[in-house]
Amino acid sequence: MLVQERSTPKSPKAQKGQNRTLPTLHPNRFSEAKSLDFSTWVSENLYKIITVLLLVATVAALFFLRNVGDTAALLCFETQSKNLEKIELPQVNWNSIATITDKSSPYANFRTERWIVVSVSDYPTDSLRNLVKIRGWQVLAIGNSRTPSDWSLKGAIFLSLEQQASLGFRVVDFLPYDSYVRKTVGYLFAIQHGAKKIFDADDRGDVISGDLGKHFDVDLFGEGARQETILQYTHENPNRTVVNPYIHFGQRSVWPRGLPLENVGEVGHEEYYTEVFGGRQFIQQGISNGLPDVDSVFYFTRKSGLEAFDIRFDERAPKVALPQGVMVPVNSFNTIYHSPAFWGLMLPVSISTMASDVLRGYWGQRILWEVGGYVAVYPPTVHRYDRIEAYPFSEEKDLHVNVGRLVKFLVSWKSSKHRLFEKILELSFVMAEEGFWTDKDVKFTAAWLQDLIAVGYQQPRLMSLELDRPRASIGHGDRKDFIPQKLPSVHLGVEETGTVNYEIANLIHWRKNFGNIVLIMFCSGPVERTALEWRLLYGRIFKTVVILSGQKNPDLAVEEVQLEQVYKNLPKIFDRYASAEGFLFLQDDTILNYWNLLQADSNKLWITDKVSNSWTTVSTSKNSDWFSKQAEMVQKVVSTMPAHFQVSYKESVTSEQSITVCSSEVFYVPRRFVVDFVELVNLVGPLEMHQKVAIPMFFISMDSPQNFDPVLSTMIYEQKPPTNNSTLYSAQVPAVHPLNVSSEQDFIKLIRIMAEGDPLLLELV
């Protein structure tokens, strides 16, 4: 190191003229030493002494407060320190955001409307492999720092950390490397590539029956949309801000993660509901069987041992919507978001991971009201397996401490902004000021909203209602009843096996669905022993029960017909009940489990076309003369059919050397096909066409089999009853064949086994 030589100071006078002679230097180059007395030293270094003393005092005070002092004093000190860090509202020029296009991934030109977004930290699970098999949906797997570098799954798009960083999204700068909240990148990627619906999922849940469309309302508009009203929690109590949806689906003592603990004790079911039109349920929360979304408090207090939870919910309970002013916990592993709510997919980054999706859900619900949307909760949509892992209670601290206060804050929050994204950013800013999250999430929100615009997302128009205006009174006609079941559960480590039955409510529910449908029943046995019993059993559900038999019995109102030609008598019954919604035909050797028919479409044809032993195609060239004669009659009738019947029939039956035969023990004709059915009966006229041949011919002439409702496809069907004493009966299927009832004793046995699905039947025996 070079040290500069200290120079001798110049004389002031010498500086005035360069030609002056320099004075002679004294032999002693050093100046005279100053006095070193203590008072002089203190006076010259006073400011340094004061600075050091203040520093020592500050350190000592902090040490004292943290170790032996009053904790409240320390918290106050820290709070005041944080307040000095002023949170600023980001300024965004919404009109000058550049477009972000995919230039780095192999999927730059790929576009589809339906996406499943999951976070993966390990190799693909069986549940994830099942997700990939769901038709019409593209799985997008988002990696993190724990994901194996060679992760791969055929049919899934995988984005590693490196690929995520190359996409150009602003949000990447805020995301932790080892967390599922990196799904935020996946949401943007899906929207960038055409997403209209996003199923927010995880890799440990199996979609029940492998069909999301069977459970959720995937289409809100267009031909596939279900134009129906939805039950809605009542807004009559202005002080209620949050509900436990598990009660509605049969589990009163279970609560979802994110429900304020002060609300856990509210276990009473809804006194009554109102209704709301479908089409704006932009966020759809599904219920999970097996291990539902519960918090660590529930998990640890209800565990009776090392056995996995397997909690079940009522699959037949109707979906239920939330009105403005009332909220529900929403998670990130079983929820569908529609495009008008895509802005609500942002997962906060400054709070614990177990709280991120819940706070997102509450935050999103409040903004959802601004665009006229609402959350709806659906019956079980996935089965999630309990891995018997410890729940990190420490990760839920943001839930148990703040969530109750957050809900109350959100319900009362108001904004005067005139654009949706401005309202969203303002709410995130105010939530940071209130301490629900930090300034990091305010900046993150600004980045998220800019990225949404950059990938082409159009912010929805505002359609908010004033929450503080007087609400419309609920009239008696607006009240809709539904009493939930009380299903077996787990209470404080002890399994609840007893059930509180709500059979009357179920009866009302079934009657509401089938109360305008006529059941036409053919009895092959002695009607004097069973006719009244059949009417008693099915008459509780259907509009009326018409009994037909080979023998007439005026006293029991039994009409005489022959089974082989019974279809020719149906038009008379159709005329007799002109206001009926539809007609269900049933033979007495087939048992109808009406509680499993609720999901069927009453405007479609039902028949056993997918039941192999019931519906068959028979070659006329290899069978008896009877089939040949029946085939000749079919060809004769088809040749006289109007064009639309002929076209439909010939599309399903391509060979004239075969006919379709159906046992026809059970089938349903809705009101809109009655005229067609009658016209086809008239075309048969006096021909002796058998019921087993005529009915399938009618059905495939009236409509394509692909349009039939598949409700009967899972029925139990055997040609002969079992030889041993076992029974084919199951309460989990829509119908069972054969099961013969020919006496009062047989009927009592039937009632007792059917009580598994309808416990109120036990009152009949």
C-alpha positions in Angstrom: 0.0 0.0 0.0 1.3 3.4 -1.0 1.5 6.1 1.8 1.5 9.7 0.7 4.4 11.8 2.3 3.1 14.4 4.6 4.0 17.9 3.1 5.1 21.0 5.0 2.5 23.7 5.1 3.2 26.8 3.1 3.4 30.3 4.5 0.4 32.4 3.8 2.6 35.1 2.5 4.5 32.8 0.3 1.4 31.8 -1.5 0.9 35.3 -2.7 4.1 35.3 -4.9 5.9 32.4 -6.4 9.2 34.2 -6.7 9.6 34.9 -3.0 12.4 33.1 -1.2 11.2 30.3 1.2 12.0 30.8 4.9 14.6 28.6 6.5 13.1 25.5 8.3 13.8 25.0 12.0 15.8 22.0 13.0 12.8 20.7 15.1 10.1 19.8 12.5 7.4 18.9 15.1 5.2 21.5 16.8 5.0 21.8 20.5 2.9 19.1 22.2 -0.5 20.1 23.6 -1.5 19.6 27.2 -3.2 16.2 27.8 -5.2 17.0 31.0 -8.6 15.1 31.3 -10.8 18.2 31.2 -9.3 19.3 27.9 -9.8 15.8 26.4 -13.4 15.6 27.5 -14.2 18.9 26.0 -12.7 18.1 22.7 -14.4 14.6 22.4 -17.8 15.3 24.1 -19.9 14.5 21.0 -18.2 11.2 20.6 -18.8 10.2 24.3 -22.5 11.1 24.1 -22.9 9.0 20.9 -21.3 6.0 22.5 -23.4 6.3 25.7 -26.6 6.5 23.7 -25.7 3.4 21.7 -24.9 1.4 24.8 -28.1 2.5 26.5 -30.2 1.5 23.5 -28.7 -2.0 23.4 -29.1 -2.4 27.1 -32.8 -1.4 26.9 -33.6 -3.8 24.1 -31.8 -6.6 26.0 -33.8 -5.8 29.1 -37.1 -5.6 27.4 -36.7 -8.9 25.6 -35.5 -10.9 28.5 -36.9 -9.6 31.8 -39.1 -6.6 30.9 -42.8 -6.3 30.2 -43.7 -8.1 27.0 -46.3 -5.6 26.2 -43.7 -2.8 26.3 -41.6 -4.7 23.8 -44.5 -5.3 21.4 -45.4 -1.6 21.6 -41.9 -0.7 20.8 -41.8 -3.1 17.8 -45.2 -1.9 16.6 -44.1 1.7 16.6 -41.0 0.7 14.7 -43.1 -1.0 12.1 -45.4 2.0 11.8 -42.4 4.0 10.8 -42.2 1.8 7.6 -44.9 3.5 5.6 -46.9 1.3 3.2 -47.3 2.9 -0.1 -50.0 2.3 -2.7 -48.4 1.3 -6.0 -49.1 3.6 -8.9 -49.9 1.6 -12.1 -50.6 3.0 -15.5 -53.2 0.4 -16.6 -53.2 1.7 -20.2 -49.5 1.1 -20.9 -48.9 -2.5 -20.0 -47.0 -4.4 -22.7 -48.3 -7.8 -23.8 -46.5 -10.9 -22.6 -46.4 -13.8 -25.1 -45.1 -17.3 -24.6 -41.8 -17.4 -26.6 -39.8 -19.8 -24.4 -42.0 -22.9 -23.8 -42.8 -25.7 -26.3 -46.5 -24.9 -25.9 -46.4 -21.4 -27.4 -49.1 -22.2 -29.9 -51.2 -24.5 -27.6 -54.6 -23.2 -26.5 -57.5 -24.9 -24.6 -60.3 -23.6 -22.4 -60.2 -26.1 -19.5 -57.2 -26.4 -17.2 -56.3 -28.3 -14.1 -53.5 -26.6 -12.2 -51.5 -28.5 -9.5 -48.3 -28.0 -7.5 -45.9 -31.0 -7.5 -43.1 -31.6 -5.0 -42.5 -35.3 -5.7 -42.9 -37.8 -8.5 -46.4 -38.2 -10.0 -49.0 -39.8 -7.7 -51.8 -42.1 -8.7 -54.3 -39.3 -8.1 -52.4 -37.1 -10.5 -52.3 -39.8 -13.1 -56.1 -40.0 -12.8 -56.4 -36.3 -13.2 -54.6 -36.5 -16.6 -57.2 -39.1 -17.7 -60.1 -36.6 -17.3 -61.3 -35.9 -20.8 -61.4 -32.4 -22.0 -59.1 -31.0 -19.3 -55.4 -30.1 -19.6 -53.3 -30.8 -16.5 -50.6 -28.2 -15.7 -48.0 -29.2 -13.1 -46.0 -26.4 -11.4 -42.6 -27.4 -9.9 -40.7 -25.9 -7.0 -37.3 -26.4 -5.5 -38.3 -29.8 -4.0 -39.5 -31.2 -7.3 -37.3 -33.9 -8.8 -35.4 -32.6 -11.8 -36.5 -35.5 -14.0 -40.2 -35.0 -13.2 -42.4 -36.2 -16.1 -45.9 -37.3 -16.7 -47.4 -38.1 -20.1 -50.4 -35.9 -20.9 -49.4 -33.2 -18.4 -47.6 -29.9 -19.1 -44.8 -29.4 -16.5 -43.1 -26.0 -15.7 -39.9 -26.2 -13.8 -38.4 -23.3 -11.9 -36.2 -22.4 -14.8 -39.1 -22.5 -17.3 -41.2 -20.4 -14.9 -38.5 -17.8 -14.7 -38.3 -17.6 -18.5 -42.0 -16.7 -19.0 -41.5 -13.0 -18.2 -44.2 -12.7 -15.5 -43.7 -10.0 -12.9 -45.0 -12.2 -10.1 -42.0 -14.6 -10.3 -39.9 -12.1 -8.4 -42.1 -12.4 -5.3 -42.7 -16.2 -5.2 -40.8 -18.5 -2.7 -38.9 -21.3 -4.3 -40.3 -24.2 -2.2 -44.0 -23.4 -1.9 -47.2 -24.4 -3.6 -48.0 -20.7 -4.1 -45.9 -20.9 -7.2 -49.2 -22.1 -8.8 -49.7 -18.4 -9.4 -47.4 -18.8 -12.4 -49.5 -21.7 -13.6 -52.7 -19.6 -13.5 -51.1 -17.0 -15.7 -49.8 -19.6 -18.1 -53.2 -21.2 -18.4 -54.9 -17.8 -19.0 -52.2 -16.9 -21.5 -53.1 -20.2 -23.4 -56.8 -19.7 -23.6 -58.2 -20.8 -20.2 -61.9 -20.1 -19.5 -62.2 -22.5 -16.5 -59.4 -23.5 -14.1 -59.8 -26.4 -11.6 -57.5 -25.6 -8.7 -56.4 -29.0 -7.5 -53.7 -31.0 -5.7 -52.1 -34.3 -6.4 -53.7 -36.3 -3.6 -57.4 -36.2 -4.5 -59.3 -38.4 -6.9 -62.2 -36.8 -8.8 -65.3 -39.0 -8.0 -66.3 -40.9 -11.2 -63.5 -39.1 -13.1 -65.8 -36.5 -14.5 -65.7 -32.9 -13.3 -68.8 -32.0 -15.3 -70.9 -34.5 -13.3 -70.3 -32.5 -10.1 -69.5 -28.9 -10.9 -71.2 -26.5 -13.2 -68.4 -26.4 -15.8 -70.6 -24.5 -18.3 -72.4 -21.4 -17.1 -73.5 -20.2 -20.5 -74.5 -21.9 -23.8 -76.1 -25.2 -24.6 -74.3 -27.2 -21.8 -75.3 -24.8 -19.1 -77.8 -26.0 -16.4 -80.5 -23.3 -16.3 -81.7 -23.9 -12.8 -82.1 -22.1 -9.6 -79.8 -22.8 -6.7 -80.5 -22.9 -3.0 -79.0 -20.0 -1.2 -78.3 -19.3 2.5 -80.7 -16.8 3.9 -79.5 -13.3 4.5 -82.1 -12.7 7.1 -79.6 -12.4 10.0 -77.5 -9.3 9.3 -74.9 -10.3 12.0 -74.0 -13.6 10.3 -70.9 -13.2 8.2 -69.6 -16.7 7.8 -71.1 -20.2 7.6 -69.9 -23.8 8.0 -71.0 -25.5 4.7 -70.2 -29.0 6.1 -73.5 -28.9 8.1 -75.5 -28.6 4.8 -73.8 -31.8 3.6 -74.5 -33.9 6.7 -71.5 -33.3 9.0 -72.4 -30.9 11.8 -69.4 -31.6 14.0 -66.8 -31.1 11.3 -65.6 -27.7 10.2 -63.4 -26.5 7.3 -59.9 -25.0 7.5 -60.4 -21.3 7.7 -63.6 -21.2 9.6 -63.1 -18.8 12.6 -62.9 -21.0 15.7 -65.5 -18.9 17.4 -68.0 -20.2 14.8 -67.2 -23.9 15.3 -69.9 -24.3 17.9 -72.7 -23.1 15.5 -74.0 -26.6 14.5 -77.6 -25.9 13.8 -78.9 -26.4 10.3 -80.4 -23.7 8.2 -84.1 -23.0 9.2 -84.8 -22.3 5.5 -83.1 -21.2 2.3 -83.9 -18.8 -0.5 -83.0 -19.3 -4.1 -80.8 -17.6 -6.7 -80.5 -18.0 -10.4 -77.6 -20.0 -11.7 -75.0 -18.7 -14.1 -73.0 -16.4 -11.8 -71.4 -19.0 -9.5 -68.0 -17.9 -10.7 -66.2 -19.7 -7.8 -67.3 -23.2 -7.1 -66.0 -24.9 -4.0 -66.2 -28.7 -3.9 -66.5 -30.9 -0.8 -63.9 -33.7 -0.2 -64.8 -37.1 1.1 -62.2 -39.1 3.0 -60.0 -36.3 4.4 -61.9 -33.1 4.0 -60.3 -29.7 4.2 -59.9 -29.5 8.0 -57.5 -27.5 10.2 -54.9 -28.9 12.7 -57.2 -28.2 15.7 -59.8 -30.6 14.2 -57.2 -33.1 13.0 -55.4 -33.5 16.4 -58.5 -33.4 18.6 -60.5 -35.9 16.6 -57.8 -38.5 15.9 -58.6 -41.7 17.9 -55.4 -43.5 16.8 -53.3 -44.2 13.8 -56.3 -44.9 11.5 -56.8 -42.6 8.6 -59.8 -40.3 8.5 -62.6 -41.4 6.1 -65.3 -38.9 6.6 -68.3 -38.9 4.1 -70.7 -36.2 3.1 -74.2 -36.3 1.6 -73.8 -36.7 -2.1 -77.5 -36.1 -2.7 -77.6 -32.7 -0.9 -78.1 -29.9 -3.3 -75.4 -27.3 -4.0 -75.8 -24.1 -2.0 -74.9 -20.5 -2.8 -73.7 -17.7 -0.6 -75.5 -14.3 -0.6 -73.7 -11.0 -0.4 -72.6 -10.3 3.1 -72.0 -14.0 4.0 -68.7 -15.9 3.4 -67.4 -19.4 3.4 -63.8 -20.9 3.5 -62.4 -21.6 0.0 -59.4 -23.7 -0.6 -56.9 -24.4 -3.4 -57.3 -28.1 -4.0 -60.9 -28.6 -5.0 -62.2 -25.4 -6.6 -63.3 -24.3 -10.0 -62.7 -20.7 -11.1 -64.5 -19.3 -14.1 -62.9 -16.5 -16.1 -64.9 -13.7 -14.6 -63.1 -14.6 -11.3 -59.6 -15.4 -12.6 -58.3 -12.2 -10.8 -59.2 -14.0 -7.5 -56.6 -16.8 -8.1 -53.7 -14.9 -6.6 -52.1 -16.7 -3.7 -50.6 -14.3 -1.1 -46.9 -14.7 -0.4 -46.3 -12.8 2.9 -48.3 -15.1 5.1 -48.0 -18.8 6.1 -48.7 -21.4 3.3 -51.6 -23.0 5.3 -53.3 -19.6 5.4 -52.6 -18.4 1.9 -55.5 -20.0 0.0 -58.0 -19.3 2.8 -57.2 -15.6 2.9 -57.3 -15.5 -0.9 -60.7 -17.0 -0.7 -62.1 -14.5 1.7 -60.4 -11.6 -0.2 -61.7 -12.9 -3.5 -65.3 -13.3 -2.2 -65.5 -9.7 -1.2 -64.3 -8.5 -4.6 -66.6 -11.1 -6.3 -69.6 -9.2 -5.0 -68.4 -6.2 -7.0 -68.9 -8.0 -10.3 -72.3 -9.6 -9.3 -70.9 -13.1 -8.7 -71.1 -15.5 -5.8 -69.5 -18.6 -4.4 -71.4 -21.9 -4.5 -70.5 -25.0 -2.5 -71.0 -28.4 -4.2 -71.6 -32.0 -2.9 -68.5 -34.3 -2.7 -66.5 -33.9 -5.9 -63.2 -35.6 -4.9 -62.0 -38.3 -2.5 -58.9 -37.2 -0.7 -56.8 -39.8 1.2 -55.5 -39.2 4.7 -51.8 -39.8 4.7 -51.8 -39.7 8.6 -49.2 -36.9 8.6 -48.7 -34.2 11.3 -50.6 -31.0 10.6 -48.3 -28.0 11.1 -50.2 -26.0 13.6 -47.5 -23.2 13.4 -48.3 -22.7 9.8 -52.0 -21.9 10.6 -51.2 -19.1 13.0 -52.5 -16.5 10.5 -55.8 -18.3 10.4 -56.6 -18.8 14.1 -55.4 -15.3 15.0 -56.7 -13.1 12.2 -59.4 -14.8 10.1 -62.4 -13.8 12.3 -61.4 -10.2 12.3 -60.7 -10.4 8.5 -64.2 -11.6 7.7 -65.8 -8.8 9.6 -63.4 -6.3 8.0 -64.1 -7.5 4.5 -67.9 -7.4 4.9 -67.8 -3.8 6.1 -65.1 -2.6 3.5 -66.2 -0.2 0.8 -64.4 1.4 -2.1 -65.2 4.4 -4.3 -62.9 3.3 -7.2 -64.6 2.9 -10.6 -62.5 0.1 -12.1 -62.3 -3.5 -10.8 -58.5 -3.7 -10.7 -58.3 -0.4 -8.9 -60.6 -1.8 -6.2 -58.6 -5.0 -5.9 -55.3 -3.1 -5.5 -56.9 -0.7 -3.0 -58.3 -3.6 -0.9 -54.9 -5.3 -0.8 -53.3 -2.1 0.3 -55.9 -1.6 3.1 -55.4 -5.2 4.2 -51.7 -4.5 4.6 -52.4 -1.4 6.6 -54.7 -3.5 8.9 -52.0 -6.2 9.3 -53.6 -9.1 7.5 -50.6 -9.3 5.2 -47.6 -7.1 4.5 -46.4 -4.5 2.0 -45.0 -7.4 -0.1 -48.4 -8.6 -1.0 -49.5 -5.1 -2.0 -46.6 -5.0 -4.5 -47.4 -8.6 -5.4 -51.0 -7.7 -6.2 -49.9 -4.9 -8.5 -47.6 -7.3 -10.3 -50.3 -9.9 -10.6 -52.9 -7.5 -12.0 -50.4 -6.2 -14.5 -49.5 -9.7 -15.6 -53.2 -10.5 -16.0 -53.6 -7.6 -18.5 -50.3 -8.6 -20.2 -51.5 -12.1 -21.0 -54.8 -10.8 -22.4 -57.2 -11.0 -19.5 -60.1 -8.5 -19.7 -61.2 -7.2 -16.3 -64.9 -7.7 -15.8 -67.3 -4.8 -15.4 -68.5 -3.7 -12.0 -72.0 -4.7 -11.0 -71.9 -4.2 -7.3 -74.9 -3.7 -5.0 -74.9 -1.6 -1.9 -74.4 -3.9 1.0 -75.7 -1.4 3.5 -79.0 -0.7 1.8 -82.2 -2.3 3.3 -82.5 -5.9 2.1 -85.6 -7.2 0.6 -87.9 -9.0 3.0 -88.2 -12.8 2.6 -91.7 -13.8 2.0 -93.2 -17.2 2.9 -93.2 -18.2 -0.8 -89.5 -17.4 -1.1 -88.5 -19.9 1.6 -87.2 -23.2 0.5 -86.8 -26.1 2.9 -84.0 -28.6 3.1 -83.1 -30.4 6.2 -79.6 -31.9 6.0 -78.8 -35.5 7.0 -76.8 -36.2 10.1 -74.1 -38.6 8.9 -71.7 -40.7 11.0 -68.7 -38.6 12.1 -65.8 -38.5 14.5 -66.2 -36.5 17.7 -63.3 -35.9 20.1 -61.5 -39.1 19.0 -64.7 -41.2 19.3 -66.5 -42.3 16.2 -70.1 -41.3 16.0 -72.1 -44.3 14.8 -75.6 -43.2 15.6 -77.5 -41.1 13.1 -80.2 -38.5 13.5 -82.5 -39.2 10.6 -84.2 -36.5 8.6 -86.4 -39.0 6.6 -89.3 -36.6 6.4 -87.1 -34.0 4.7 -85.8 -36.6 2.3 -89.3 -37.7 1.5 -90.2 -34.0 0.7 -87.1 -33.8 -1.4 -88.0 -36.9 -3.4 -91.6 -35.9 -3.7 -90.5 -32.5 -5.1 -88.5 -34.3 -7.9 -90.9 -37.1 -8.8 -94.2 -35.7 -7.6 -95.4 -34.9 -11.1 -94.3 -38.2 -12.6 -96.7 -41.1 -13.1 -95.4 -44.6 -12.3 -97.0 -47.3 -14.4 -96.4 -50.7 -12.9 -97.1 -54.1 -14.3 -97.7 -56.9 -11.8 -97.3 -60.4 -13.0 -98.1 -62.0 -9.6 -101.4 -62.1 -7.7 -102.4 -58.4 -7.5 -104.7 -58.9 -4.5 -101.6 -59.6 -2.4 -99.4 -56.8 -3.6 -101.3 -54.0 -5.4 -102.0 -52.0 -2.2 -98.4 -52.5 -1.0 -96.9 -51.2 -4.2 -99.1 -48.2 -4.1 -98.1 -47.6 -0.5 -94.4 -47.9 -1.3 -94.2 -45.9 -4.5 -97.2 -43.7 -4.0 -95.3 -41.7 -1.3 -93.0 -40.5 -4.1 -94.8 -40.3 -7.4 -97.8 -38.4 -8.6 -99.8 -41.6 -8.9 -99.2 -45.3 -9.3 -101.1 -47.0 -12.1 -101.3 -50.8 -11.6 -101.6 -53.0 -14.7 -101.9 -56.8 -14.7 -102.9 -59.8 -16.8 -106.1 -60.0 -14.6 -108.5 -57.2 -14.0 -109.5 -56.2 -10.5 -111.9 -53.2 -10.3 -111.8 -53.2 -6.5 -108.1 -52.5 -6.5 -108.2 -50.3 -9.6 -106.1 -52.8 -11.5 -106.4 -52.6 -15.3 -106.1 -55.7 -17.5 -103.4 -55.8 -20.2 -101.1 -58.3 -21.6 -97.4 -57.7 -20.9 -96.4 -58.5 -24.5 -98.6 -55.7 -25.7 -98.6 -53.3 -22.7 -97.0 -50.5 -24.7 -100.3 -50.2 -26.7 -102.1 -49.2 -23.6 -99.7 -46.5 -22.6 -101.2 -43.7 -24.8 -104.5 -44.0 -22.9 -102.6 -43.4 -19.6 -100.7 -40.5 -21.2 -104.0 -38.8 -22.1 -105.4 -39.5 -18.6 -102.6 -37.6 -17.0 -102.0 -34.8 -19.5 -100.3 -32.5 -16.9 -97.7 -35.1 -15.8 -94.1 -34.3 -16.4 -93.3 -37.8 -17.5 -94.1 -41.5 -17.2 -92.0 -44.2 -15.6 -92.8 -47.9 -16.5 -91.7 -50.6 -14.1 -92.3 -54.4 -13.8 -92.8 -55.8 -10.4 -89.7 -58.0 -10.6 -87.6 -54.9 -10.7 -87.0 -52.8 -7.5 -86.7 -49.0 -8.0 -84.3 -47.1 -5.6 -85.9 -43.7 -6.2 -83.3 -41.9 -4.0 -80.7 -42.7 -6.6 -82.6 -41.1 -9.5 -82.3 -37.5 -8.3 -79.5 -36.7 -10.7 -81.4 -38.0 -13.8 -82.7 -35.5 -16.3 -86.5 -35.7 -16.4 -86.5 -34.2 -19.9 -84.6 -37.1 -21.4 -85.4 -40.8 -22.2 -84.2 -43.4 -19.7 -83.8 -47.0 -20.6 -81.4 -49.9 -20.0 -79.4 -49.5 -23.3 -76.1 -49.7 -21.4 -77.1 -52.8 -19.4 -75.6 -55.7 -21.4 -78.0 -58.4 -20.2 -81.0 -56.3 -20.8 -80.3 -54.6 -24.1 -79.0 -56.8 -26.9 -78.7 -57.0 -30.7 -80.0 -60.2 -32.2 -79.1 -61.5 -35.6 -82.3 -62.8 -37.3 -80.4 -65.1 -39.7 -79.1 -67.3 -36.8 -82.1 -67.4 -34.6 -85.6 -68.8 -34.4 -88.6 -68.0 -36.6 -89.9 -65.8 -33.8 -87.1 -63.3 -34.2 -87.4 -63.4 -38.0 -91.1 -62.6 -37.7 -90.5 -59.8 -35.2 -87.8 -58.4 -37.6 -90.2 -58.4 -40.5 -92.7 -56.4 -38.4 -89.9 -53.9 -37.4 -88.9 -53.4 -41.1 -92.5 -52.9 -42.0 -93.1 -50.3 -39.3 -89.7 -48.5 -40.1 -90.7 -48.3 -43.8 -93.8 -46.3 -42.8 -92.0 -44.0 -40.3 -91.7 -40.3 -41.0 -88.2 -39.2 -42.1 -87.0 -38.0 -38.8 -87.9 -41.3 -37.1 -86.3 -43.4 -39.9 -83.1 -41.4 -39.9 -82.7 -41.7 -36.1 -83.5 -45.5 -36.2 -81.1 -46.3 -39.1 -78.3 -44.4 -37.5 -78.4 -46.8 -34.5 -79.3 -50.0 -36.4 -77.0 -50.4 -39.4 -77.9 -53.9 -40.4 -81.3 -55.1 -41.6 -80.4 -58.6 -40.6 -80.6 -57.8 -36.9 -83.0 -56.3 -34.4 -82.6 -54.7 -31.0 -84.2 -56.5 -28.1 -84.7 -55.0 -24.6 -86.3 -56.7 -21.6 -87.9 -53.3 -20.9 -88.5 -53.9 -17.2 -87.9 -50.2 -16.6 -88.0 -47.2 -18.9 -89.0 -43.5 -18.7 -90.8 -41.3 -21.3 -90.7 -37.5 -20.6 -93.6 -35.3 -21.6 -91.8 -33.9 -24.7 -91.6 -37.4 -26.2 -95.1 -38.5 -25.5 -96.5 -37.3 -28.9 -93.7 -39.2 -30.7 -94.3 -42.4 -28.6 -98.1 -42.3 -29.4 -97.4 -41.8 -33.1 -95.1 -44.8 -33.2 -97.6 -46.9 -31.3 -100.2 -46.0 -34.1 -97.7 -47.1 -36.7 -97.5 -50.5 -35.2 -101.3 -50.7 -35.3 -102.6 -54.3 -35.2 -99.2 -55.9 -35.6 -98.4 -58.4 -32.9 -95.0 -56.8 -32.2 -93.6 -57.9 -28.8 -93.0 -55.3 -26.0 -89.3 -56.3 -25.9 -88.9 -55.4 -29.6 -91.3 -52.5 -29.8 -89.9 -50.4 -26.9 -86.2 -50.3 -28.1 -87.4 -49.6 -31.6 -89.5 -46.7 -30.3 -86.6 -45.3 -28.2 -83.9 -45.3 -30.9 -86.4 -43.8 -33.3 -87.3 -41.0 -31.0 -83.7 -40.0 -30.1 -80.1 -41.1 -30.5 -78.9 -43.4 -27.7 -76.1 -41.0 -26.9 -78.8 -38.5 -25.7 -80.4 -41.0 -23.3 -79.9 -40.3 -19.7 -77.5 -42.9 -18.3 -79.1 -43.1 -14.9 -80.1 -46.8 -15.3 -76.7 -47.9 -16.6 -75.5 -48.9 -13.1 -78.4 -51.0 -12.1 -78.0 -54.5 -11.0 -79.3 -56.8 -13.7 -79.3 -60.6 -13.7 -81.4 -62.8 -15.9 -82.2 -65.2 -13.0 -82.1 -64.7 -9.2 -79.2 -66.2 -7.3 -79.5 -69.9 -6.4 -78.4 -69.5 -2.8 -80.1 -67.5 -0.1 -78.1 -64.3 -0.9 -79.8 -61.3 -2.4 -78.8 -59.1 -5.3 -80.2 -56.0 -3.6 -78.1 -52.9 -3.0 -79.3 -49.5 -1.9 -76.4 -47.8 -3.9 -77.8 -48.5 -7.4 -80.9 -47.1 -9.2 -82.6 -50.4 -9.7 -82.3 -54.1 -9.1 -83.5 -57.0 -11.2 -84.7 -59.6 -10.5 -86.3 -59.5 -7.1 -89.7 -61.1 -6.9 -92.4 -60.1 -4.4 -95.5 -62.3 -4.4 -96.8 -62.1 -0.9 -97.1 -59.9 2.2 -94.1 -61.6 3.8 -92.0 -60.9 0.7 -93.1 -57.3 0.8 -92.0 -56.9 4.5 -88.6 -58.3 3.6 -88.3 -55.9 0.8 -89.3 -52.9 2.9 -86.6 -53.8 5.5 -83.8 -54.0 3.0 -84.9 -50.8 1.2 -84.9 -49.0 4.5 -81.1 -48.6 4.0 -81.8 -45.9 1.5 -85.1 -44.7 2.9 -85.2 -45.3 6.7 -88.8 -43.9 7.0 -90.0 -47.1 5.3 -89.6 -48.9 8.6 -92.7 -47.1 9.7 -94.7 -49.1 7.2 -93.9 -52.5 8.8 
